[in-house]
Amino acid sequence: MIKIERTYTITLLDSNVINYSISSNNPCITINNASGSFNGTTEKIYVTYYVKDLDCFKNNLITTIIVTNDKGCTNSFTDTLVNECNSLEVSIEQPDSDNLLFNAIVTGGKPPYLFNWVYGLQAQFSNNEPTTGFHSQKQLTLLWKHDDIVQPGYRIPQGISVEVKDANGCISKALNYYKLICEPIISNQTIAAQCFPLTTGDIRRFVLSLTNLGCGSLVNNPLVITYAGATQRSLENNSYEITVPEFSTTSVVLPITVKNDKNIPSNTFNVTVIKTGICKIKPDCAAGFTLNNYTNNSRTLQFDNSAFSIIDFVDFATDYIDYSTFTFVPIAGEQVLTNATTLTITGRGIARFNSATTPPIITYEQTTPNQLITPIKWQVKNECDTLSQIFTLNINSVLSVAPAVNNITKTLFLGEPLSTTVTDTSNVTVTKFVTTTSPSVGNVSISSTGVITYNPISYSATNQVVTLKPVNQYGKVGNSFTITYTILSPGIAVPLTTCSPLVSYSLFNLLRNGTYSQGVWTGSNITSNAVSLNTPGSYTYNYTVTNPTNNTTKATSVVINYISLSITNLDIIYVDSSTRKAKITTAGFTTEQLNTITRINIRLITNNTSYLISNVAVESIVGSIIYVEFSLIDENDNSIIRNNYNSIEVIIPDNLNECNSEITRIYNKVPQELISTNNTGTGVVANTLLSLTAVPSINLSSLTASAVIANTKIFNCNGTFTYNYNNVLNEYIGYKITNAIAPTNPYGVESGSAVEYSIYGTRVYPNNGWDNKGDLKSGYTLTLLETSYWKNIAANTTDGPGNRHGIWVNDGISGSDLPYNKWVGFSKCIDIAVGKIYYVGLFADNQFKLRLNGITVLDTDQNGSLDGTQATFFYWHVYAIHIPKGKNTLELTGLNQDIKGGFGCVIYNNTLAELTAATSNNNLDIIFNSKTITSIDIVQDTSGIYESKGYTCSNINSVYSPCDNGTCIEYTVCT
């Protein structure tokens, strides 16, 4: 029930008695004080509305109040009851997905608010709610108990909801989902554990330190160790002292988990415990003593009569010995006990005990050489104060033969260890070697079996010597002997790239003096490991050295590249009054080296001064020729054109060539032969140019000669030959023009599309990296573009460049892609503002042919890798092609060999990076698109002969061109 209180003030003038009644058309409303009357003209009435429930109050409710007086006057008004619950909204915020902390965010309604939180797996969580049901706390924090087992599905999203109730009793509800994803991650460890003997059973003990690589924090929570008998003790800072019962194997594995501060268990990590140290058994105090290396409580040591002292370890099979109770037991009449740990043997020597070492030792020092057995007796107590039996150490002094070893010489290669087994020459047993001097280079190691290994870790031209002394089983030391090592090296190659002649250049390092005569050289002009070179080229030199000890060999080689980089010719070409083009012919450069030359410096030289133009960008590189176009306009004053030069010097900068020095060439402006014909006469006859051989003066700024060409075998270069200030003839694309024959019954154009077009993406071929068959040249790399703009990913008839730009013949027959085995296409006049490299995109089903100004640039019908394959239309092929400045005739034809036909072409004025980044046509500067073609201009047979369905030319060497009002042009170059 929802209660709404209202106060109305009713005024009706000129009244003695006023009556009112209140009603609503909604049956859910009950009205208290719904009618009544009062005397006078004005009165306040108090009304209470009761709405049955919120289902009745989904929309605003309207009540009508009707007022009448005693004179028959009537008035009425309405009251709209607004459901404020409709504006009450709540949402749940989880600020950190790694923490189960939730906030209720409330908007609308009437405060104060009460909250009731509901969440799944309630039994598995503790919470900070003050009470169940509705309460005033809008924040909830959960902590996962995880007391027993992980609930199935705890990693999947769990639900949490909150109900909010406002002061009007309105309720709103929100639901969120969360995951228990804050899992700690602990790495496996391997730890060595010491043994600790106990009367209840020996144990292994170690310290385990944990680092959490996952979520949450470790807070010294107890470990869960799945291993029988394992115990733990927290050392704080997430370190634990772990004990396990002694085990018989070399190692055991402890599977362990630990909870983080969110009470979420970690992964199961394994701690591999390995043994370290001996776990000696604490004896029964009445069980007696067991001494290692003693048999029947006695032990005999033998040493050479010449030795001064000998030692023996007191090594009991238990740690529970009280060595402070040690005492020698003297033999009456032969030995004197100075104190418990010092025993004098009359006429022979002194025995001493030292408990400070581990294990303790007995030292016998011989004062008088003899060859008699000297017994030394002693006892000790254990911690139970039990005295041991008497142990006897027999000292046997003998007269032995000193070992002898001859000097040894060895030869070995640098970096290859050599092991030598050393034997005595007098049949004496050698038990060890003592090193007295070591080699200055390398390491020496000696095994227990007398094998001496030398490792020459670095080179020395000086023989390396190790000096040793042999020692026999009685400790007698023999005379010194030496092992002399000769280190061989095939040398370290010193490769070289040089731009100048070599004189006595050393080929290899680390060669011993004279050792190269033992090897084999391959090369020329070698004298004592040095070479002299005067002729550019690539030279390989090899050196081999033989180890005379075992006839093994080592070899090394070195390559010397003597390169000569130069500019062999320089031509300056007139472009316009303020622009020149340099044609730089180079020699000695590889393709890779030429590609690193991206800029040229140019110096204009007059009689007294020079003007440097720095960092002129390279326009193009064709073969070994570099083209750069440069401006004569002064950089500081645009009104000055520096065309009064006598010579021009081009400079390849030192940092752009492998020789690291400037490479230059000078062009001198002198009169040149400009043009000639096969005629022998000169001059002007009847206004017909026969021959012009030279310009008489270099002071002319220009010379123009009008030419009337009478002989049709001479090509018309726009009717005018112009000579620039440098007296060099401008280069033109020249042509002979004839009329073209218009087609009869020409083909129309329709869209050429298929699901297969561009289905594999787009191939981009680099500049100079392809041949006229459309194949990639060896040594170059394709760029494959596979984004949705460059690839028909959906395999439909609209996506990909092939479908966007493809066209085909409309022969008027529905469903037909005729003709078959005919070259059909178009000729287009392309006016290029800047001559440079452009990217030209092509495809055809099945073959494509591209001609530029009468020259066939690409033709896939030539038994190349694209010929006869579907790659011509499975890919969109983009080639880097140089298109010259001015009007160019572009001719593209496609050949359909069966079923489906289509071809297309686009010219992009963009860089490769811009092509790669493009996502639509709007991202690119497209200067031609075959989709704009409206007619089929060209129809040829497979021999290239024009057919009447398209424009035809009478000369087979001509091409149809729309550049000159639709004519046939035979192109050549006029110079």
DAGIZI-V241168 format. One line per field, one symbol per residue. burial: + if it has 24 or more other ideal C-beta (glycine too) atoms within 12 Angstrom, else -. A space follows every 50 residues. Layout:
burial = ???
This chain:
burial = -+-+-+-+-+-+--+--+++-+-+-+-++++--+---+------+-+-++ +-----+---+-+++-+-+---------+-+-+++--+-+-+-+----++ ++++-+--+---+++++++++--++-+-+----++-++++++++++---- ---+---+-+++++++-+++++++-+-+++++++++--+-+-++++---- -+++++++-+-+-+++++--+-+++-+--+-+-----+-++++++++--- -+++-+++++-++++++-+-+++-+---+--+------+++--+----+- +++++++--+++-++++++++++--+++++----+-+---+++++--+++ +++-----++++++++-------+++++++-+-----+--++++++++-+ -++++--+-+++++-+-+-+-+-+-----++++++---+-++-+-+---+ -+++++--+---++++++++++-+++++-++++-+++++++-++-++++- -+--++++-+++--++-++-+-+--+--+-+-+-----+-+++++-+--- ---+++++-++++++++--++++++---++++++++-++---++--+--+ +++++-----+-+--+-++++--+++++++++---------++-++++++ +++--++++---+++++-+----++-------------++-+--+----- --+-+-+-+----++++---++++++++++++++++++-+--+--++-++ ++++-++++++++++-++++-+++++-----++-+---++++------++ +++++++++++-----+++--+++++++++-+--++++++++++++++++ +++++++++++--+-++--++++++++++++++++-+++++++++++--+ ++++++++-+-+--++-+-----+-++++++-+-++++++---+-++-++ +++-+--+++++++-++++++--+-
